[in-house]
Amino acid sequence: MDSALALAEAAIEKGEYELCLKNLGNLIQSYSINTDEGAKIRMMMITAYMGKGEDDKAKSMCRKLTRCKNTEQRQIAKQLLSVLDSPKLERPENWSIKLPVIEFNSTENSNFYSKGKKKMKKETIYIPPTGPTKNLGIGFSILVFITLTFLTILLSGCVKIRTELNFPAQDRVQLNVTIKNSSKKLLSWQTKFQNSLQSLYPKITHITSTNGKQIIRTRILKSSDANEMLQKISYMAAESAGIDLAAPQLSLKEKNWLIGVKQDIKLEIDLKDLPEIPGLKLELLFNSKNLRDVKSSPLQINQSKEHSLWEIKEGKLNFIQFHQWKWSPLGVGILVIIIALGLTITLQKLRLDMGFGYPELPP
């Protein structure tokens, strides 16, 4: 491993990028992106791709590296990706010096060192001066300031994202996501998010109104499928907004007691990499009245007679755990029949003990 990396580093220093990629190509499959060695290998490959001018491959490798667990490597990859995505500016011709092409005739070359050689006249090339660097005009500076201020207000305006979790039956979960913003029209990241959701059809239903409101509803899914769907929707929303977030984890464990099912629910949402955005509000709604033993962090859940609302804090690790009961109609019906049958047998025994005997038909 060390010798292969040393050879690859030496190849990069010599500008032999193809040899570097060849040496690292045999190692990339052996080391995961989440290990220090795997991240270092991929960073060297990005450098080699940039040296060869293959920016598309470098961008692809950078995007993969932004999802590794190493925070330092992830930040470096993001910075490189922003550099690669930046527009290429054309260099003015007067910024460069062009060397003239000097051609020698064969006859002159043969007599170059002879006593009768002719002295070549030096060609004088006039290069116009570029002049001192000038400051940006006041008008241009004001225009840039107004544009950036407008974009900041528009993109970080009041955005409210509410995720609703329903548990309609045993091992069944339904997700509803509602996105609202104060601008009354779709933001740029919402449009990208809407286009990326097309890959999830027909498992979801997407509704967009003219005032910038988006509603995403899923089918009634198994708990494992609902966890996967929640991760996909969260990843698409984060990618559309240009941020990198860890996938949320939803866990549902059930224990059947015949008359009902005890459900233990755990949900973890890691927003440590999400900075505090002014006007952003994240909420989680549970359409249930009988939540028991609720544990939530960092904010407490607000329970009412109709539902339970939990506010999610950005920049923190959000965690909630509780359990609830789902009564089984079949189990309750069987229990009622058993109780009625026991009551009937008891009354019959009391009748016999009192000497009335068994019921008889009249003679």
NUKEGU-60456 format. One line per 8 residues: their letters; for each residue x, y, z of C-alpha. Coordinates in steps of 0.2 Angstrom, whole numbers, padded with zeros to 4 digits. Layout:
# NUKEGU-60456
A	X/Y/Z; ...
# end
This chain:
# NUKEGU-60456
MDSALALA	0000/0000/0000; 0013/0013/0005; 0025/0008/-0009; 0010/0010/-0022; 0006/0027/-0015; 0024/0033/-0015; 0025/0028/-0034; 0009/0037/-0037
EAAIEKGE	0015/0053/-0028; 0031/0052/-0038; 0021/0050/-0054; 0011/0066/-0050; 0027/0076/-0046; 0034/0071/-0063; 0018/0075/-0072; 0015/0057/-0077
YELCLKNL	-0004/0057/-0073; -0008/0041/-0083; 0004/0031/-0073; -0003/0038/-0057; -0020/0033/-0062; -0014/0016/-0067; -0006/0013/-0050; -0021/0019/-0040
GNLIQSYS	-0034/0010/-0050; -0029/-0006/-0043; -0031/0000/-0025; -0047/0010/-0026; -0058/-0006/-0025; -0048/-0012/-0010; -0051/0003/0001; -0068/0010/0006
INTDEGAK	-0072/0029/0003; -0075/0030/0022; -0057/0025/0027; -0042/0037/0027; -0033/0027/0014; -0048/0027/0003; -0050/0045/0004; -0032/0049/0001
IRMMMITA	-0032/0037/-0015; -0047/0046/-0022; -0040/0064/-0018; -0024/0059/-0028; -0034/0052/-0042; -0044/0069/-0043; -0027/0078/-0044; -0022/0067/-0058
YMGKGEDD	-0038/0069/-0067; -0036/0088/-0066; -0019/0087/-0072; -0025/0078/-0088; -0039/0090/-0090; -0052/0077/-0087; -0063/0089/-0076; -0079/0078/-0078
KAKSMCRK	-0071/0063/-0070; -0063/0074/-0057; -0080/0081/-0053; -0088/0064/-0052; -0075/0058/-0040; -0077/0074/-0029; -0096/0071/-0028; -0092/0054/-0021
LTRCKNTE	-0079/0060/-0009; -0092/0073/-0002; -0101/0059/0006; -0087/0051/0015; -0087/0051/0034; -0071/0060/0036; -0076/0078/0039; -0059/0086/0033
QRQIAKQL	-0059/0076/0017; -0077/0080/0014; -0074/0099/0016; -0059/0098/0004; -0069/0089/-0009; -0083/0102/-0008; -0070/0116/-0010; -0062/0107/-0025
LSVLDSPK	-0080/0104/-0033; -0084/0122/-0031; -0067/0126/-0041; -0071/0114/-0054; -0089/0120/-0056; -0083/0138/-0058; -0085/0145/-0076; -0069/0146/-0086
LERPENWS	-0064/0164/-0091; -0055/0168/-0107; -0038/0175/-0106; -0036/0192/-0116; -0023/0191/-0129; -0013/0206/-0122; -0010/0196/-0106; 0001/0184/-0114
IKLPVIEF	0018/0186/-0123; 0019/0177/-0140; 0037/0171/-0145; 0040/0173/-0163; 0044/0158/-0174; 0062/0160/-0181; 0066/0149/-0196; 0083/0146/-0203
NSTENSNF	0087/0141/-0221; 0098/0126/-0224; 0111/0136/-0233; 0112/0148/-0218; 0113/0134/-0206; 0127/0125/-0215; 0137/0142/-0214; 0132/0146/-0197
YSKGKKKM	0149/0143/-0189; 0159/0148/-0204; 0170/0164/-0205; 0159/0172/-0217; 0143/0170/-0208; 0130/0184/-0208; 0124/0191/-0192; 0105/0189/-0190
KKETIYIP	0095/0204/-0186; 0086/0204/-0170; 0067/0206/-0173; 0060/0219/-0161; 0043/0214/-0154; 0032/0228/-0147; 0021/0222/-0132; 0008/0235/-0127
PTGPTKNL	0008/0238/-0108; -0007/0232/-0098; -0006/0246/-0087; -0010/0247/-0068; -0024/0236/-0061; -0040/0247/-0059; -0053/0246/-0046; -0070/0240/-0050
GIGFSILV	-0082/0254/-0054; -0094/0261/-0041; -0109/0256/-0052; -0103/0238/-0054; -0100/0236/-0035; -0118/0243/-0031; -0126/0231/-0044; -0116/0216/-0037
FITLTFLT	-0121/0220/-0019; -0140/0222/-0024; -0140/0206/-0033; -0132/0196/-0019; -0143/0204/-0006; -0159/0199/-0017; -0153/0181/-0019; -0149/0180/0000
ILLSGCVK	-0167/0186/0004; -0175/0175/-0009; -0165/0159/-0006; -0165/0160/0013; -0182/0167/0015; -0195/0159/0027; -0196/0141/0022; -0206/0128/0032
IRTELNFP	-0204/0110/0030; -0216/0098/0039; -0215/0079/0038; -0230/0069/0044; -0228/0051/0050; -0244/0040/0051; -0245/0023/0057; -0261/0016/0050
AQDRVQLN	-0259/-0002/0054; -0246/-0015/0060; -0229/-0013/0052; -0236/0001/0041; -0230/0019/0039; -0236/0033/0028; -0225/0049/0025; -0232/0066/0020
VTIKNSSK	-0220/0080/0017; -0226/0098/0015; -0214/0113/0009; -0220/0131/0010; -0210/0147/0008; -0214/0165/0010; -0210/0170/-0008; -0227/0162/-0014
KLLSWQTK	-0217/0154/-0029; -0206/0139/-0031; -0188/0142/-0027; -0174/0136/-0038; -0170/0121/-0027; -0188/0117/-0026; -0189/0115/-0045; -0173/0104/-0044
FQNSLQSL	-0181/0094/-0030; -0197/0092/-0040; -0188/0085/-0055; -0178/0073/-0045; -0194/0066/-0037; -0199/0058/-0054; -0188/0043/-0051; -0199/0038/-0036
YPKITHIT	-0215/0037/-0045; -0227/0028/-0043; -0223/0026/-0025; -0226/0044/-0021; -0238/0057/-0026; -0232/0075/-0029; -0243/0090/-0029; -0237/0108/-0033
STNGKQII	-0248/0123/-0031; -0245/0140/-0039; -0241/0149/-0023; -0225/0138/-0020; -0232/0125/-0009; -0226/0107/-0012; -0235/0091/-0005; -0226/0074/-0006
RTRILKSS	-0237/0059/-0001; -0231/0041/-0001; -0241/0025/-0001; -0244/0015/0014; -0227/0006/0016; -0218/-0007/0027; -0207/0001/0040; -0191/-0004/0031
DANEMLQK	-0198/0003/0015; -0203/0019/0023; -0186/0021/0031; -0178/0019/0014; -0191/0031/0006; -0187/0044/0020; -0168/0043/0016; -0171/0045/-0003
ISYMAAES	-0182/0060/-0001; -0170/0068/0012; -0155/0065/0000; -0164/0072/-0015; -0169/0088/-0005; -0152/0091/0002; -0144/0088/-0015; -0156/0100/-0024
AGIDLAAP	-0152/0113/-0010; -0133/0110/-0013; -0130/0104/0005; -0123/0087/0012; -0133/0079/0026; -0132/0062/0034; -0147/0050/0030; -0161/0050/0044
QLSLKEKN	-0164/0033/0052; -0182/0027/0056; -0184/0011/0066; -0201/0003/0070; -0201/-0013/0082; -0218/-0021/0086; -0223/-0034/0099; -0240/-0043/0096
WLIGVKQD	-0251/-0045/0112; -0266/-0053/0103; -0278/-0039/0108; -0265/-0026/0101; -0248/-0022/0095; -0235/-0012/0105; -0225/-0001/0093; -0208/0006/0098
IKLEIDLK	-0203/0020/0086; -0185/0028/0085; -0181/0042/0074; -0163/0050/0072; -0160/0065/0061; -0142/0071/0060; -0141/0090/0055; -0124/0094/0062
DLPEIPGL	-0118/0099/0045; -0133/0110/0042; -0129/0128/0047; -0143/0139/0055; -0153/0147/0041; -0163/0162/0045; -0182/0158/0043; -0180/0139/0041
KLELLFNS	-0192/0129/0051; -0192/0110/0052; -0206/0101/0060; -0211/0082/0062; -0230/0079/0065; -0237/0062/0073; -0255/0060/0070; -0257/0050/0087
KNLRDVKS	-0264/0055/0104; -0257/0041/0114; -0238/0042/0113; -0230/0035/0129; -0213/0037/0137; -0208/0050/0125; -0189/0055/0124; -0183/0068/0113
SPLQINQS	-0168/0079/0110; -0163/0093/0109; -0181/0100/0109; -0196/0093/0118; -0211/0087/0109; -0228/0096/0110; -0242/0085/0113; -0261/0090/0110
KEHSLWEI	-0277/0081/0110; -0276/0078/0091; -0258/0076/0087; -0240/0078/0093; -0228/0091/0085; -0209/0090/0087; -0198/0104/0081; -0181/0099/0073
KEGKLNFI	-0166/0110/0077; -0153/0113/0063; -0135/0111/0067; -0139/0097/0080; -0142/0079/0082; -0161/0077/0084; -0167/0061/0092; -0185/0055/0097
QFHQWKWS	-0191/0038/0105; -0208/0033/0111; -0220/0019/0110; -0239/0017/0106; -0252/0004/0105; -0262/-0001/0090; -0277/-0011/0095; -0282/-0026/0085
PLGVGILV	-0301/-0028/0080; -0299/-0046/0079; -0290/-0048/0095; -0303/-0037/0104; -0317/-0047/0096; -0310/-0063/0102; -0308/-0056/0120; -0326/-0050/0120
IIIALGLT	-0332/-0067/0115; -0321/-0076/0128; -0328/-0064/0142; -0346/-0067/0136; -0344/-0086/0136; -0336/-0086/0153; -0351/-0075/0160; -0363/-0087/0152
ITLQKLRL	-0355/-0102/0160; -0355/-0093/0177; -0373/-0088/0176; -0378/-0106/0171; -0368/-0113/0186; -0377/-0101/0198; -0394/-0107/0191; -0390/-0125/0195
DMGFGYPE	-0384/-0121/0212; -0400/-0112/0216; -0410/-0128/0211; -0418/-0122/0196; -0410/-0136/0185; -0408/-0135/0167; -0421/-0126/0156; -0435/-0138/0150
LPP	-0449/-0138/0137; -0467/-0138/0144; -0475/-0155/0144
# end
